Amino acid sequence: MKNRWVYRESQNFLTWWLVLGFVFVLGLGLYAGWKANGYTGWRDFSAGFWVGSSVALLFLFMRLRTCIDEQGIHIRFIPFIWKKKKWKWEDIGKVYVKKYSPWEYGGWGWRFGGPGVAYTTKGFYGIWIVLKNGKAILVGTQHPENVQELLNHYKPNKDEA
């Protein structure tokens, strides 16, 4: 039986505009390689193709995995964080879903500075965690209503800190 009070989410960076950008860069790289060979074949590819391919593969395999359960909030941000980061409920002062601007942190990704550390991939909603020691963490989510329901279940008083 599936536990109603366990939440798992896996996010990636892929959006339509990012995929379109990768296709454009890869296309330019292929064209440059074809042109460099005098339009006679595909023996050499340009650096643009190889760089574009590498970055596209990196973005394809990047994942932010979040789990919320009776122990706390856990994340893995592959390929940067392989071992789970865990925040136990007893260490968390405040926790709730908030709307944020990626510009608060300098964009999406694993960000330092601003109001705290952020682990985001896309979107504008995140789990705002303030630990009892004062550290602040933002973990992105694509399902803010579901997450808030779970947070209310495990930590009903969000103003505890």
Secondary structure, 3 states (H helix, E strand, C coil): CCCCCCEEEEECCCCHHHHHHHHHHHHHHHHHHHHHCCCCCCCCCCHHHHHHHHHHHHHHHCEEEEEECCCEEEEEEECCEEEEEEEEHHHEEEEEEEECCHHHCCCCEEECCCCCEEEECCCCEEEEEEECCCCEEEEECCCHHHHHHHHHHHCCCCCCC
